[in-house]
């Protein structure tokens, strides 16, 4: 597959009360946004565990968007502040795993901000398209191509990860 033909797969975790309704508004108002996002409605962005993001990436997503109510406007009082803390932790974890931070995005969008959410989706798709495919599962030790992936690493990392034959 050539880089120009790459179309990223984005998973979006959108809160029920604001950002999911913003996506609905964007759709009903016929605002154009990239079809690369697959939306999962959650009751609150504060309910999105960082492992959900890692699981989405491990199952083939090239990027993940978390979207919720603006801070201070959460229907569950202060849960989006919890989202901010978890998002910072998540970015730190991604750096440690060698995954570009730009593959995840935190976006605030109220129910009336369909255009803002549509614009954010388009920006994220373009950004992940530039990064290219993640191929994260292809680098795991239990996959057939793991030895090739290990050999492509710098020598000191490859030696530490070699799997006995």
C-alpha positions in Angstrom: 0.0 0.0 0.0 1.4 3.3 -1.0 1.5 6.2 1.5 -0.8 8.3 -0.7 -3.5 5.5 -0.5 -3.4 5.3 3.3 -6.6 6.2 5.0 -6.3 6.2 8.8 -8.8 4.5 11.1 -9.7 6.7 14.0 -11.8 5.6 17.0 -13.7 8.4 18.8 -14.9 8.1 22.3 -17.5 10.9 22.6 -19.5 11.8 25.7 -23.2 11.3 25.5 -24.2 14.8 26.7 -22.0 17.1 24.6 -19.6 15.8 22.0 -21.9 13.0 20.8 -24.6 15.5 20.3 -22.2 17.8 18.6 -21.4 15.0 16.1 -25.2 14.5 15.7 -25.6 18.3 15.0 -22.7 18.2 12.5 -24.5 15.3 10.7 -28.0 16.8 10.7 -26.6 20.2 9.5 -24.7 18.3 6.7 -21.3 19.6 7.8 -18.6 17.8 6.0 -16.1 15.8 8.0 -13.9 12.8 7.2 -15.6 9.4 7.3 -12.5 7.8 8.9 -13.8 8.1 12.5 -15.8 5.4 14.2 -17.7 6.9 17.1 -18.3 5.1 20.4 -20.7 6.9 22.7 -19.8 6.8 26.3 -21.7 8.4 29.1 -18.8 10.7 30.1 -15.3 11.3 28.9 -14.3 10.6 32.5 -15.4 7.0 32.0 -12.8 6.4 29.3 -10.1 4.3 30.8 -6.6 4.8 29.2 -6.6 1.0 28.5 -9.6 1.6 26.2 -7.3 3.8 24.0 -4.5 1.3 24.1 -6.9 -1.5 23.2 -8.2 0.5 20.2 -4.7 1.1 19.0 -3.7 -2.6 19.6 -6.7 -3.7 17.5 -5.7 -1.6 14.5 -6.8 2.0 15.1 -4.3 4.5 13.8 -5.5 7.2 16.2 -8.0 7.9 19.0 -10.0 11.0 19.8 -11.5 11.6 23.2 -14.2 14.2 23.2 -16.3 15.6 26.1 -17.9 18.6 27.7 -15.9 21.7 28.3 -14.2 21.7 31.7 -16.6 23.1 34.3 -19.7 22.0 32.2 -19.6 18.3 32.8 -23.0 16.7 33.6 -21.1 14.5 36.1 -19.7 17.6 37.9 -15.9 17.2 37.6 -15.3 14.1 35.6 -13.7 15.9 32.6 -11.0 17.1 35.0 -10.4 13.4 35.6 -10.2 13.0 31.8 -7.5 15.7 31.6 -5.4 13.8 34.2 -5.8 10.5 32.5 -5.0 12.0 29.1 -1.7 13.4 30.4 -0.9 9.9 31.8 -1.9 8.3 28.5 0.4 10.6 26.5 3.3 9.7 28.9 2.6 6.0 28.4 2.5 6.4 24.6 5.8 8.1 24.6 7.2 5.2 26.7 5.8 2.8 24.1 7.4 4.7 21.2 4.0 5.8 19.8 3.6 9.3 18.6 1.5 11.5 20.9 -0.3 13.0 18.0 -2.2 9.8 17.5 -4.4 10.7 20.4 -6.4 13.9 20.8 -8.5 15.4 23.6 -11.3 17.7 22.3 -13.9 19.6 24.1 -17.1 20.2 22.2 -20.5 21.2 23.6 -23.7 20.1 22.0 -24.0 23.2 19.9 -20.4 23.0 18.6 -20.9 20.6 15.7 -18.7 22.7 13.4 -15.9 22.7 15.9 -16.0 18.9 16.3 -16.2 18.4 12.6 -13.1 20.6 12.1 -11.3 18.8 14.9 -12.0 15.4 13.3 -10.7 16.6 9.9 -7.6 18.0 11.6 -6.9 14.7 13.4 -7.5 12.6 10.3 -5.0 14.8 8.3 -2.5 14.6 11.2 -2.7 10.8 11.5 -2.6 10.5 7.7 0.8 12.4 7.7 2.1 10.1 10.5 1.2 7.0 8.5 -0.2 3.7 9.6 0.6 2.6 13.2 1.1 -1.2 12.5 1.4 -1.6 16.3 0.1 -5.3 16.4 2.6 -6.1 13.6 5.5 -5.4 16.0 4.4 -7.9 18.7 6.5 -10.9 19.5 3.7 -13.4 18.8 3.2 -12.2 15.3 5.1 -13.8 12.4 6.9 -10.6 11.4 8.2 -9.9 14.8 11.8 -10.9 14.1 11.8 -8.5 11.1 10.5 -5.7 13.3 13.1 -6.4 16.0 15.9 -6.4 13.4 14.7 -2.9 12.3 15.3 -1.6 15.8 18.6 0.0 16.9 21.0 -2.8 17.9 20.8 -2.2 21.7 17.0 -2.5 21.6 16.9 -5.4 19.3 19.2 -7.5 21.5 17.0 -6.9 24.5 13.9 -8.0 22.6 15.1 -11.1 20.8 12.9 -14.1 21.1 14.5 -17.5 21.3 13.8 -19.6 18.3 
